[in-house]
Amino acid sequence: VYTGPDSTGGQNTWNTGTNWNTGLVPGGSVEVLVPAGKYAVSWEDATPAFDGNLTIEAGGTIQIGWTTNRPASWNAIGTPGATTVTIGNGATVKSRTSGDITFPAVVLLGDATVSQGESTQTPANITYAYPITGAHAFTVQSNASTGNTTFSAANTFSELVVRSIGGRGGNNGTVTGTVSGAFGAGTVTLDPQNGSRVQLLEFDAPGVMAATGTLNIAGGGPGGSGASIRMDADNTIQFLTKDGFPYPAGTYGRIGSPGAPANEVSWIEGNAVLTVTAGPVDNDAPAVVITDPFSDLSTDLHVGDTVTFTLTFDEVVETSVTTAGFVNAETVGPATATIDSVTQTDANVIEVVATVTGTGPFTLGAAASASFDDLFGNTLS
């Protein structure tokens, strides 16, 4: 039983015998317990291996490493294939040591987190080759592109949360499922906390997600503005949301996908297809609110002024409208103006930049040819 001080730094408290009730650092066939709320740090090239079980009680933390990379520090989580790690609610394993790691089997007693990179240290690549059981949320988080996660066993956690964290900047890595059931029994959520960057979710086998599961996508993948998921094998799920918006039932794939999905989208890469079996029904055209930097479209503008109009829709819109799709809607003595650019900045947001070139009233309007479609085929004209 760990009885030592709580340390979030490089004190290597795990490898101090007096910090254990036996007076000895765990090694061999022993059962190891980190009590509720305790924080132990393993940072030592000579960290002994043990092949008994490890329990981290609620709110407890084991930190692997500090600054200098010492791979043997990972011996503090036990021996893959022999050890079972039981993790209580709110408990965390934090890594500040790089390397290619195989994690032992896990039993969840509550929501738990494994962090593959903290601060500016290079993150580890972790493979979960043994089952993770327990109907709770399991969060994996990483701070750089070298922190890749692989699930190569079927798991029963109720939610997989994939979270990016700051510290090293640059792109984030990948989270890959290689067998049926790898992503657990329920929900999978991409949770970008490093700007818009989040790990790429890769489906490498059929049934990686549960057919009754919900996939919640946010962010723009490892680079912040690209694909969020990679489909290398066809998968079926029940519900899909992206950036908080529910998507309809249907088939989804990359643009130009050989699988001929009904919906070709920029946020998928790979050649396979994601099938969504359920979703909301919507028969209403999207509604829009238009704002500009003056907060009042009747505010006088001056020749040469450039103004950005923001069109915020109440749902995802799909449009190919260009600068020709917007006009000055005033009909009596209108100002002349040029529409400089039209940019879809979010799934439901379009920005229009205009420059006033002549005097008169100016109100942004859409040309008769312009249309804005929601995901359900409804059109705002």
N, C-alpha and C positions, 0 to 999 in steps of 0.2 A: 504494500500500500504506500503510495506516495504521500509523504508527510511534510515535504520541504516547502520553501517559500514560493510565492507566486512571482514568476519572473517573465516579463515580456521581452527581455533583452538577451544578451549573449552570455548568461551566467552558467550555462550547461548544468542546470540543476538535476537533470535526469541521472547523470553519471557521478553523483556524489552519494556515497553509501549512507551517510548520516541523514539523507533526505528520504530514507525508506524505513519502514517499521522493522525490517529485518536487519538493518545496518549494512545491507549489501545491495549493489546495483543489480537489477533483474538480469538473469542469464540462465540458460538451460530450460528445464521443464518446470516453469513456475507460472502461477496465475498472477496477473498484474492488474492493479486497480488505481486509477486516478480519480479521487473522490470528487463529488459535486463541487463545481466552482473553482477547483484547483487548476494551476497553470504550470506545466513542467516543460522544460526546454532540453532537447537532446542535441548536442553540438560537439561531437567527439569522434575522431577517426577510430577509436578503440571501443565504441559503444558495443557492449556484448549482445549477441543474438539470444533470443529466447523463443521457445516453440509452444509455450502454453497460451492461454487465452488472455485477451486484454479487454478491460472494461473502462470506458470513459463515461463517468456519470454526468447527469444533467449539468450543463453549463461549464463542464471541464474542457481543458485545452491541452493538447500536446503540440508543441512547436518543434519542427524538424529543421535544424540549422540556424545560422545567423548571418554571418558575412562570408567568410572563407568557405568554399564548398567542401564538405566533409560527408561523402555519400554514406558511410557506415552509420551516420546519425539515424538513418531510416530503420535501423534495427529496433528502434523503440516501438514500432508498430507490430512487431512479431514476425513470424515466418509464414509466407504464403504457402497454402496447402496444409498447414498444421494449425495455425492460429485462427481463431474467430474473434473479430473486434466488435464488441457490443457498445453501441454509442447511444447515450441518453439525449433527451431533448435539449437542443441549444448547444450541444457539444461540438467541438471543432478540432480538426487536425490541420495545422498550418505548416506549409513548407517554405523554407528559405534556403533550400539546397536543391541543386539541379540533379539530373540523372534520369535514367529510364527505370521506373519503379513498377513492380507488380504488387498490388494491394491485396491483403488477405480477405477472406470472406467477412461480410459485415452483417450484423443484426441491428436494425434500427428500433430503438425504444421511443423515439420522438424525432422531430425534424433535426437534421444534422448537416454539417458543412465540411467539405475538404477543400482547402485552398492551396492551389499548386504554385502560387507565387505571391510573395508579400514584399512590399517596398520595391527596391530596385534590383533584387536578386533575380537571376535567371530561374524561371520556373522549371519544375520537373515535368516529365511526361509520365502519366500514370495509366496503367492498364488494370481494369477491374476484371480479372480473369476468373474470379470466384463470385458466387451469388451475393447480392445485397437484398436482404429480406426485411419485411416490416412495412406496414401501410402508412408510411410517413414521407415527408418531403426530403429529398436528398439533393443538396446543392453542391455543384462543382464550380470553382471559380479560378480564373487565371489572369495574369497581368501582361502576357506577351505571346508572340506567335510560337515560341518554343514550348509553351505549356499545353501540350495536346493530351486529350483524354480518350481512352478507348474502353468501351464496354463490350466484353467478349463472352459474357455469361448472361443467361436470362435472369431478370431481377423482378422484384415484386413491390418496390417502393411505389407510393401513390402519385408522386410528382417528382419529375426531374427538373431542377432549376439550373440553367446554364448562365453563369454570371461573369461578366468582365469586370476587372478592377484596374485602377490606375497604378502607376509606379514606374513602369518602363517606357510607356508611350508606344507608338508604332502599332502594328496590327496585332490582333489576337489570333489564337490557334484554332484547333478543330476539336469537336466532340463527335466521336464515331461509334455507331452501333454495328456490330458485325454478325450478330445472331438474332433470331426471333426472340422478342421479349427483352432485348437489351435495354431499351429506354423505359422499362417498367410497366406498370399496370394501368396508368391513367394519363395524367397531364404532363406535357413537356412545355416549359416556358423559357424563352430567351430573354434575359434581363440585362441589357447593356447599362453598366455603371461607369464605363470608360468612354465618355462622350457617346457617340452612336455606334461604337465598335462592340462587337460581341462575337464569340466563337462561332465558326461555321458548323452547323449541325449536319452530319453526314449519315445517310441511310445506305448501308452497305449490304443489307440482306432483307428479304421480305419479312414483314411482321415485326420489324424493329420496334415500332410503336404499337400499342394495343389498338385493335379495331374500334374500340369504344372510347378511345382517348381523344383529348383536345390538345391541339398544337397552338400555342400562343407565340407569335413571332413579333419581335420588336428590334429596332436598330437596323444597321446596314451591313451585317456580316463583319468579318475580320478587318476590312478596310474602312468600314463606316458608311459605305455608300454602294455596296455591291450585293451579291447573293447572300441570303441568310441560311439557306439549306442546300444540300447537294443530294440529288436523288440518283444513286447508282443501282437501286433495286426498287421495283414498284412496291408501294405501301398504301394501306387503306386506314383512314382514321375517321372519327365521327364528326368532329367540329374543328374549324380553323378560324383563328383571329390573327389580324396583323395590325400592329400599332393601335390596338384597342378596338378595331372595327371587325365585326363578324363577317365572314365570307360565305357565299352560298355553296350548297352542295354542287359537286362537279369534279372534273379532273383538271389538275394543274401540272404544268411543266415549264421548262425553260423555253425561251423564244427560239423557234426553229426545232423544237424537240422531235425526234423521230417517232416518239410515242403518240403523236398527234393528240395532245390533250385539248379539251375545249377551251381552256384558259392558259395562254402563254404569258408568263410573267418574268420580270427582270430579277426577281428575288429568289429564283431557283436556278441552279446549274446542274449539270449531269443529264443523262439521257433517259432516265426512268420517270415515272409518273406518280404523283400523289393524288389519291382519290379521297374526296371528302363526301361522306354519305348523308350528312344532315346539315342544316343551316336555316337561317331565318327566311321568311317569305316577305318580299317588299314589292309593292305595286305603285309606290309613290316616287315621283321624280325628285332628284336631290334639290334641297333648298340651299341658298347661298346668302351670305352676308358680305358686303363689300366695305372695306375700310381703307383709308389713306393716312398719311402721316399727319394731316390736319384734323383728322377725326370728324370731318364735316365736308361732304362733297360739294357744298355750296360756297365754300371758302374761296375768295378770289385768288387766282394764280396770276403770275406775271410771265410775260414772254421770256423764254429761256429757262423757266423753272422745270425741273425734273421731279416727278412725283411717282411713288410706288403705291399702286393699289393692291390690296391683299384680298383675294376672294377665298373665303373660308366656307366650305360646304359641310353639310351635316353628315356626310358619309363619303366613302371613297369614290372618286370620280376617275373616269378614263376618258381622255380627250387628246386629240391631235391638233387642237386649235393653235394657230401661229399668230404672228403679229397682225396678219390680215383679218383675223377673227374679231378684232376689237376696234371700236370706232368712238368718236365723240357723239354721244346720243342727243345732244342739243340740236334743235331744228331751227331756232330763231337766232340769227346772228352768231352762229357758233364760232368758237376759237378754232384756229387750225392747230393741229398737233400731230406729232409722229408717235407711233407705238414702237418703242425701242426693243422691247424684249418681252417674252411670255415664258415663265418658268414654273413648272410644277415642283414646289419645294417640299411637299409632303403628300401623302396619299389623298388628302382632302383639301390641299391648299395650293392655290395658283397665284403667283405674283406677276403683275403687269406694270412695266415701267414705261412712262410716257413723258415726252417733252413738249411743252406748249411753244408753238412757233408764231402764233398770231393772236390778236386780242379777241375777246368775246367769252361767253359762258362755256364751261367744259364739264361734262359728266361722262364718266366711262360707261360704255355700253357694248354689248356683243353684236356683231354683224349677224344678219339673217342666216348666214350659212353656218354659224358656229353652233355646236351642240356639245353637251356635257353629259356623259352616260354614267350611271352607277353600275355596280357589279351585277345588278339584277335585270339589266336591259332597259331601265327607265331613263328617259332623256329629258334634260332641261334645255330647251331651245331658246 
